[in-house]
């Protein structure tokens, strides 16, 4: 019995213990996180969703998921079930809830929180103090912070991300006040007693990312030099001005330093990095350094892996050749040194590279390097991924070692050099995994290598601006299945376009300025992602294919200067994304389809075709049109009134049509116009004075950015990745080379030449050409208000009156043509103040008086500028301006006096002529009638006697 009782007792104890264990596990296992943290998360959710957000739907009560450790974006410790990490990035910004000012007390329940990510939430600041003793990582990047959060209660903080905010320089200069309301992140600044405020709170900081803020002066960052434990520092893209702080050499724990994309000036001190023995990564690219930099001063940094000094360094002399230096102790992975003055007059490729065997990225663009292509770099560095030597003066053929095969190579760019010879026929097997190949702007000749079709991973191929010829192999269009950009412009390729193609990823196709012929092949139809198509300046014939409308992503189509005929196909009406259409210099007839309702169109070039009829009303539906070029067609009728509704229009070219009527006042509504050509039509009437309301020549930022940059083709290309806790874009992202030729281009007559304007030049040109019409009346004085216009041509009309005195206000004018009119009066003397005037002609008018003084630009104009005006005098004409001549030949200025004197002269000439005729008639009568002659003599003799008495 006792044994039974004892066993029952033990069973009861065991059962009770089991129930207790179930309760414990139920509390910590089923409920998970502590109740105060659970409530804290719900309060945090309410703040994030204020005022009407719906994010974090899994954070709820018992009816959803009771264990807050299982809520999304929440991580708890496996033993204590305390919240240790909150990943709340992009939560608030996705809901479009606006700015967020967070109450820091919402984080008080999370005593064990180690990682807090609030990035990309439109956070503007914190109310109160962040009190998180265990917090090691704070990420508030991508917000709208203008001040650095108070960090004095974060004693364990090691990693701080403040990237992509709006923090300004004053936040890093430190303040001397000891009050907590003014104290922020002193970053080692000392107060007046010599104690370090802030440094005690940040003594453990190892990673600081301040990139993409507004720290615009170098003095603001000197406090960073006190963070002696700092291992990674990024202050890139801040616009920091001034010299590099010498105190950076105090950061002896530093491994990563990114100072790129600022405005640092002065020299790069050779001693700056001498004490930073642990340094692995240096980025100084895209600054404004000058003077000299001895690269050999880095040779003792044995751990250095990445050196980046790219960008515009044209005033920086970099020397890598020093006879006194030893071989470097490092083995670089990334070496980028571009756009500088490299190695003085020798301009040799850095010789230390022959001792490097771990390179992944070599970028030596635009350094003027001479010599042969250093393919030995590929031999020494078997894992090389990116090789860029574009923009140098390398010569000779492209030659690889026998049986070479570089399987790691992704990018190979030797464009813009002096390389000759043929492309190696087996290049496809030498570089089998290439993603980007650019050999443009060289002197390569020969045929297109068939082996390129073996490059299955190739995305960008640019062989433009060479002397390559022959047919394009079918294997290119069948094998390069990843090809996105194919650029073969400005060569001598010929033949027909392949009938079949597997280029299903093709987005950019440039075959312009070759000798392709035949019809445009349907083989392109499989390239459904096509965005830009340029087949201009070839010999394609037949009709424009209607199936081009099957490419919904097309933004640019150029088919100019071919032998295409027929009509503009209605398929174009389906290209809703189209921004540029150039069908110029073909034999396209009829008119524009009525369905041509392409609201995104910006550049429309239809010049030099056979288009007829009125200017189509469908063009009034293009609200964003920048350039409308309809010149040299057969349009008739008048300029429609709706032309004034195209308020985005910058260039209007209607030259060489059969348009008539008056120049409408609707043109005066085009306030953004920069170039207007109405010449060689049949316009009549007077010039509208309101044309002075137009902005000819005024700075136009939108037009500059739209036409000057063209289109960039190619996508980012991933290469070597450096392990770091901060985002170092410049290391592992290489932009693919290759640009299109799709800068807007227009032709305009100025300085007696029919010039083309494109790219960055076009937005800086302005002009108005009304020449060779039937315009009458005087030149409106209001045109003198166009102080920024560069060219005015009013020649070949029937304009009368004098040259307006206000023309002396055309301060930017470079070409002024008033020839072949009926202008009178004197050339305004003050026009000698037009210091930019290069071409000036008033030939074949009725001008008179003395020519302007031969000063400034007027000293350069010859007799041809004034010929056909017989009443002009003075140099350079061979007619002197004597007072008598001037008085005789200079017409009076007053029109009433001119009219009166003209009447008097007519009366005197009429009276004299009548008197002469009557006198001669009487003489003849007396000669033939003797009776009356004797009677007259008798009368005279008698009266003569009377007079004598």
ChimeraX attribute file (.defattr): number of C-alpha atoms within 10 A of each C-alpha:
attribute: neighborCount
match mode: 1-to-1
recipient: residues
	/A:1	6
	/A:2	7
	/A:3	8
	/A:4	9
	/A:5	10
	/A:6	11
	/A:7	12
	/A:8	12
	/A:9	12
	/A:10	12
	/A:11	12
	/A:12	12
	/A:13	12
	/A:14	12
	/A:15	12
	/A:16	12
	/A:17	12
	/A:18	12
	/A:19	12
	/A:20	12
	/A:21	12
	/A:22	13
	/A:23	13
	/A:24	12
	/A:25	13
	/A:26	12
	/A:27	14
	/A:28	16
	/A:29	14
	/A:30	13
	/A:31	19
	/A:32	21
	/A:33	23
	/A:34	20
	/A:35	13
	/A:36	12
	/A:37	19
	/A:38	23
	/A:39	15
	/A:40	18
	/A:41	23
	/A:42	18
	/A:43	13
	/A:44	17
	/A:45	21
	/A:46	16
	/A:47	17
	/A:48	24
	/A:49	17
	/A:50	14
	/A:51	10
	/A:52	11
	/A:53	17
	/A:54	14
	/A:55	15
	/A:56	18
	/A:57	10
	/A:58	14
	/A:59	22
	/A:60	18
	/A:61	13
	/A:62	9
	/A:63	6
	/A:64	11
	/A:65	15
	/A:66	18
	/A:67	22
	/A:68	27
	/A:69	25
	/A:70	16
	/A:71	17
	/A:72	14
	/A:73	16
	/A:74	16
	/A:75	20
	/A:76	19
	/A:77	14
	/A:78	11
	/A:79	7
	/A:80	13
	/A:81	19
	/A:82	21
	/A:83	25
	/A:84	21
	/A:85	20
	/A:86	19
	/A:87	16
	/A:88	19
	/A:89	19
	/A:90	16
	/A:91	22
	/A:92	27
	/A:93	18
	/A:94	12
	/A:95	14
	/A:96	12
	/A:97	16
	/A:98	12
	/A:99	16
	/A:100	20
	/A:101	15
	/A:102	17
	/A:103	15
	/A:104	16
	/A:105	15
	/A:106	17
	/A:107	20
	/A:108	16
	/A:109	20
	/A:110	24
	/A:111	16
	/A:112	19
	/A:113	23
	/A:114	19
	/A:115	20
	/A:116	19
	/A:117	19
	/A:118	21
	/A:119	24
	/A:120	21
	/A:121	26
	/A:122	24
	/A:123	24
	/A:124	17
	/A:125	21
	/A:126	18
	/A:127	13
	/A:128	13
	/A:129	17
	/A:130	20
	/A:131	20
	/A:132	22
	/A:133	16
	/A:134	18
	/A:135	24
	/A:136	20
	/A:137	21
	/A:138	19
	/A:139	20
	/A:140	27
	/A:141	25
	/A:142	22
	/A:143	23
	/A:144	20
	/A:145	23
	/A:146	16
	/A:147	19
	/A:148	18
	/A:149	17
	/A:150	22
	/A:151	19
	/A:152	21
	/A:153	15
	/A:154	20
	/A:155	19
	/A:156	18
	/A:157	25
	/A:158	20
	/A:159	24
	/A:160	19
	/A:161	21
	/A:162	26
	/A:163	26
	/A:164	22
	/A:165	24
	/A:166	20
	/A:167	22
	/A:168	19
	/A:169	20
	/A:170	16
	/A:171	19
	/A:172	23
	/A:173	21
	/A:174	23
	/A:175	18
	/A:176	15
	/A:177	11
	/A:178	11
	/A:179	9
	/A:180	9
	/A:181	9
	/A:182	12
	/A:183	18
	/A:184	20
	/A:185	24
	/A:186	27
	/A:187	25
	/A:188	25
	/A:189	22
	/A:190	17
	/A:191	15
	/A:192	9
	/A:193	7
	/A:194	8
	/A:195	12
	/A:196	16
	/A:197	22
	/A:198	20
	/A:199	22
	/A:200	15
	/A:201	20
	/A:202	26
	/A:203	19
	/A:204	18
	/A:205	22
	/A:206	20
	/A:207	23
	/A:208	22
	/A:209	22
	/A:210	23
	/A:211	27
	/A:212	22
	/A:213	23
	/A:214	20
	/A:215	26
	/A:216	20
	/A:217	21
	/A:218	19
	/A:219	18
	/A:220	17
	/A:221	22
	/A:222	19
	/A:223	21
	/A:224	23
	/A:225	19
	/A:226	20
	/A:227	24
	/A:228	20
	/A:229	17
	/A:230	24
	/A:231	21
	/A:232	23
	/A:233	22
	/A:234	23
	/A:235	24
	/A:236	25
	/A:237	23
	/A:238	24
	/A:239	20
	/A:240	27
	/A:241	17
	/A:242	17
	/A:243	18
	/A:244	21
	/A:245	17
	/A:246	14
	/A:247	13
	/A:248	22
	/A:249	17
	/A:250	17
	/A:251	23
	/A:252	20
	/A:253	19
	/A:254	25
	/A:255	20
	/A:256	24
	/A:257	20
	/A:258	22
	/A:259	22
	/A:260	26
	/A:261	22
	/A:262	23
	/A:263	21
	/A:264	25
	/A:265	17
	/A:266	17
	/A:267	16
	/A:268	21
	/A:269	17
	/A:270	14
	/A:271	13
	/A:272	17
	/A:273	22
	/A:274	16
	/A:275	17
	/A:276	20
	/A:277	18
	/A:278	18
	/A:279	24
	/A:280	20
	/A:281	24
	/A:282	19
	/A:283	22
	/A:284	22
	/A:285	24
	/A:286	22
	/A:287	23
	/A:288	22
	/A:289	25
	/A:290	18
	/A:291	13
	/A:292	17
	/A:293	18
	/A:294	17
	/A:295	15
	/A:296	19
	/A:297	18
	/A:298	20
	/A:299	17
	/A:300	18
	/A:301	20
	/A:302	16
	/A:303	16
	/A:304	24
	/A:305	19
	/A:306	23
	/A:307	20
	/A:308	21
	/A:309	21
	/A:310	24
	/A:311	20
	/A:312	16
	/A:313	22
	/A:314	16
	/A:315	15
	/A:316	20
	/A:317	19
	/A:318	20
	/A:319	17
	/A:320	21
	/A:321	19
	/A:322	13
	/A:323	6
	/A:324	7
	/A:325	11
	/A:326	11
	/A:327	14
	/A:328	19
	/A:329	14
	/A:330	19
	/A:331	19
	/A:332	24
	/A:333	23
	/A:334	26
	/A:335	20
	/A:336	20
	/A:337	23
	/A:338	26
	/A:339	21
	/A:340	23
	/A:341	21
	/A:342	26
	/A:343	20
	/A:344	13
	/A:345	9
	/A:346	11
	/A:347	17
	/A:348	17
	/A:349	21
	/A:350	15
	/A:351	12
	/A:352	14
	/A:353	20
	/A:354	13
	/A:355	16
	/A:356	17
	/A:357	18
	/A:358	17
	/A:359	25
	/A:360	23
	/A:361	26
	/A:362	20
	/A:363	20
	/A:364	25
	/A:365	24
	/A:366	25
	/A:367	23
	/A:368	26
	/A:369	26
	/A:370	16
	/A:371	14
	/A:372	17
	/A:373	21
	/A:374	15
	/A:375	13
	/A:376	12
	/A:377	18
	/A:378	22
	/A:379	16
	/A:380	16
	/A:381	21
	/A:382	17
	/A:383	19
	/A:384	26
	/A:385	24
	/A:386	26
	/A:387	23
	/A:388	20
	/A:389	24
	/A:390	26
	/A:391	21
	/A:392	21
	/A:393	20
	/A:394	23
	/A:395	18
	/A:396	14
	/A:397	17
	/A:398	17
	/A:399	15
	/A:400	18
	/A:401	11
	/A:402	7
	/A:403	8
	/A:404	14
	/A:405	19
	/A:406	19
	/A:407	16
	/A:408	18
	/A:409	24
	/A:410	23
	/A:411	27
	/A:412	21
	/A:413	22
	/A:414	23
	/A:415	26
	/A:416	21
	/A:417	24
	/A:418	19
	/A:419	25
	/A:420	17
	/A:421	16
	/A:422	18
	/A:423	19
	/A:424	15
	/A:425	14
	/A:426	17
	/A:427	19
	/A:428	20
	/A:429	18
	/A:430	21
	/A:431	22
	/A:432	23
	/A:433	21
	/A:434	26
	/A:435	24
	/A:436	27
	/A:437	24
	/A:438	22
	/A:439	23
	/A:440	25
	/A:441	21
	/A:442	22
	/A:443	20
	/A:444	24
	/A:445	17
	/A:446	14
	/A:447	18
	/A:448	20
	/A:449	18
	/A:450	17
	/A:451	19
	/A:452	24
	/A:453	19
	/A:454	21
	/A:455	23
	/A:456	18
	/A:457	17
	/A:458	25
	/A:459	25
	/A:460	26
	/A:461	24
	/A:462	22
	/A:463	24
	/A:464	25
	/A:465	21
	/A:466	21
	/A:467	20
	/A:468	22
	/A:469	17
	/A:470	15
	/A:471	16
	/A:472	19
	/A:473	17
	/A:474	15
	/A:475	17
	/A:476	22
	/A:477	20
	/A:478	17
	/A:479	21
	/A:480	24
	/A:481	21
	/A:482	18
	/A:483	25
	/A:484	25
	/A:485	26
	/A:486	22
	/A:487	24
	/A:488	22
	/A:489	25
	/A:490	21
	/A:491	21
	/A:492	21
	/A:493	24
	/A:494	17
	/A:495	15
	/A:496	17
	/A:497	22
	/A:498	19
	/A:499	13
	/A:500	15
	/A:501	22
	/A:502	20
	/A:503	25
	/A:504	20
	/A:505	18
	/A:506	24
	/A:507	22
	/A:508	24
	/A:509	21
	/A:510	22
	/A:511	22
	/A:512	25
	/A:513	22
	/A:514	21
	/A:515	20
	/A:516	26
	/A:517	18
	/A:518	15
	/A:519	17
	/A:520	21
	/A:521	15
	/A:522	15
	/A:523	15
	/A:524	23
	/A:525	19
	/A:526	16
	/A:527	19
	/A:528	17
	/A:529	18
	/A:530	25
	/A:531	19
	/A:532	24
	/A:533	21
	/A:534	23
	/A:535	22
	/A:536	24
	/A:537	21
	/A:538	22
	/A:539	20
	/A:540	25
	/A:541	17
	/A:542	15
	/A:543	17
	/A:544	21
	/A:545	18
	/A:546	14
	/A:547	14
	/A:548	21
	/A:549	17
	/A:550	16
	/A:551	24
	/A:552	17
	/A:553	17
	/A:554	23
	/A:555	20
	/A:556	22
	/A:557	21
	/A:558	20
	/A:559	22
	/A:560	24
	/A:561	21
	/A:562	23
	/A:563	21
	/A:564	24
	/A:565	16
	/A:566	14
	/A:567	19
	/A:568	21
	/A:569	17
	/A:570	17
	/A:571	18
	/A:572	23
	/A:573	17
	/A:574	17
	/A:575	23
	/A:576	19
	/A:577	17
	/A:578	24
	/A:579	20
	/A:580	23
	/A:581	21
	/A:582	21
	/A:583	23
	/A:584	24
	/A:585	22
	/A:586	20
	/A:587	21
	/A:588	25
	/A:589	16
	/A:590	15
	/A:591	17
	/A:592	21
	/A:593	16
	/A:594	12
	/A:595	12
	/A:596	22
	/A:597	18
	/A:598	22
	/A:599	18
	/A:600	18
	/A:601	24
	/A:602	23
	/A:603	23
	/A:604	21
	/A:605	22
	/A:606	23
	/A:607	26
	/A:608	22
	/A:609	21
	/A:610	20
	/A:611	25
	/A:612	18
	/A:613	15
	/A:614	16
	/A:615	22
	/A:616	15
	/A:617	14
	/A:618	14
	/A:619	21
	/A:620	18
	/A:621	17
	/A:622	20
	/A:623	17
	/A:624	17
	/A:625	24
	/A:626	26
	/A:627	23
	/A:628	22
	/A:629	23
	/A:630	23
	/A:631	25
	/A:632	22
	/A:633	23
	/A:634	21
	/A:635	24
	/A:636	17
	/A:637	14
	/A:638	17
	/A:639	19
	/A:640	15
	/A:641	13
	/A:642	13
	/A:643	20
	/A:644	18
	/A:645	16
	/A:646	23
	/A:647	17
	/A:648	20
	/A:649	25
	/A:650	24
	/A:651	24
	/A:652	23
	/A:653	23
	/A:654	24
	/A:655	24
	/A:656	21
	/A:657	22
	/A:658	20
	/A:659	24
	/A:660	18
	/A:661	15
	/A:662	17
	/A:663	19
	/A:664	18
	/A:665	14
	/A:666	17
	/A:667	25
	/A:668	19
	/A:669	17
	/A:670	22
	/A:671	19
	/A:672	23
	/A:673	27
	/A:674	28
	/A:675	26
	/A:676	23
	/A:677	23
	/A:678	22
	/A:679	25
	/A:680	21
	/A:681	22
	/A:682	20
	/A:683	26
	/A:684	17
	/A:685	17
	/A:686	18
	/A:687	22
	/A:688	18
	/A:689	14
	/A:690	15
	/A:691	22
	/A:692	18
	/A:693	17
	/A:694	20
	/A:695	21
	/A:696	27
	/A:697	23
	/A:698	18
	/A:699	14
	/A:700	16
	/A:701	9
	/A:702	11
	/A:703	19
	/A:704	16
	/A:705	13
	/A:706	17
	/A:707	21
	/A:708	19
	/A:709	15
	/A:710	17
	/A:711	16
	/A:712	14
	/A:713	20
	/A:714	20
	/A:715	15
	/A:716	12
	/A:717	16
	/A:718	16
	/A:719	20
	/A:720	18
	/A:721	15
	/A:722	17
	/A:723	11
	/A:724	12
	/A:725	14
	/A:726	20
	/A:727	14
	/A:728	20
	/A:729	10
	/A:730	16
	/A:731	22
	/A:732	18
	/A:733	14
	/A:734	18
	/A:735	15
	/A:736	22
	/A:737	22
	/A:738	25
	/A:739	15
	/A:740	18
	/A:741	17
	/A:742	22
	/A:743	18
	/A:744	24
	/A:745	18
	/A:746	20
	/A:747	17
	/A:748	22
	/A:749	18
	/A:750	21
	/A:751	19
	/A:752	12
	/A:753	9
	/A:754	10
	/A:755	11
	/A:756	12
	/A:757	17
	/A:758	19
	/A:759	20
	/A:760	18
	/A:761	13
	/A:762	22
	/A:763	26
	/A:764	20
	/A:765	19
	/A:766	25
	/A:767	25
	/A:768	25
	/A:769	22
	/A:770	23
	/A:771	24
	/A:772	22
	/A:773	21
	/A:774	20
	/A:775	26
	/A:776	18
	/A:777	16
	/A:778	17
	/A:779	22
	/A:780	18
	/A:781	15
	/A:782	16
	/A:783	23
	/A:784	18
	/A:785	18
	/A:786	24
	/A:787	19
	/A:788	20
	/A:789	27
	/A:790	25
	/A:791	26
	/A:792	27
	/A:793	24
	/A:794	23
	/A:795	24
	/A:796	21
	/A:797	21
	/A:798	21
	/A:799	25
	/A:800	17
	/A:801	17
	/A:802	19
	/A:803	20
	/A:804	17
	/A:805	15
	/A:806	17
	/A:807	21
	/A:808	18
	/A:809	18
	/A:810	25
	/A:811	20
	/A:812	18
	/A:813	26
	/A:814	20
	/A:815	21
	/A:816	24
	/A:817	22
	/A:818	24
	/A:819	24
	/A:820	21
	/A:821	22
	/A:822	21
	/A:823	26
	/A:824	20
	/A:825	20
	/A:826	22
	/A:827	20
	/A:828	17
	/A:829	13
	/A:830	14
	/A:831	20
	/A:832	17
	/A:833	16
	/A:834	19
	/A:835	16
	/A:836	15
	/A:837	24
	/A:838	15
	/A:839	19
	/A:840	25
	/A:841	21
	/A:842	23
	/A:843	21
	/A:844	21
	/A:845	23
	/A:846	21
	/A:847	27
	/A:848	20
	/A:849	22
	/A:850	22
	/A:851	20
	/A:852	18
	/A:853	14
	/A:854	14
	/A:855	11
	/A:856	13
	/A:857	17
	/A:858	21
	/A:859	13
	/A:860	13
	/A:861	17
	/A:862	14
	/A:863	13
	/A:864	14
	/A:865	19
	/A:866	22
	/A:867	16
	/A:868	17
	/A:869	19
	/A:870	16
	/A:871	22
	/A:872	26
	/A:873	23
	/A:874	16
	/A:875	18
	/A:876	18
	/A:877	16
	/A:878	10
	/A:879	14
	/A:880	14
	/A:881	18
	/A:882	12
	/A:883	9
	/A:884	9
	/A:885	14
	/A:886	17
	/A:887	12
	/A:888	11
	/A:889	16
	/A:890	17
	/A:891	18
	/A:892	13
	/A:893	12
	/A:894	8
	/A:895	9
	/A:896	10
	/A:897	12
	/A:898	12
	/A:899	10
	/A:900	10
	/A:901	12
	/A:902	11
	/A:903	11
	/A:904	11
	/A:905	11
	/A:906	10
	/A:907	12
	/A:908	11
	/A:909	10
	/A:910	11
	/A:911	11
	/A:912	10
	/A:913	11
	/A:914	11
	/A:915	11
	/A:916	10
	/A:917	10
	/A:918	11
	/A:919	11
	/A:920	10
	/A:921	12
	/A:922	10
	/A:923	11
	/A:924	11
	/A:925	13
	/A:926	15
	/A:927	11
	/A:928	10
	/A:929	10
	/A:930	11
	/A:931	9
	/A:932	13
	/A:933	15
	/A:934	12
	/A:935	11
	/A:936	13
	/A:937	11
	/A:938	12
	/A:939	11
	/A:940	12
	/A:941	11
	/A:942	11
	/A:943	12
	/A:944	11
	/A:945	9
	/A:946	9
	/A:947	8
	/A:948	6
	/A:949	6
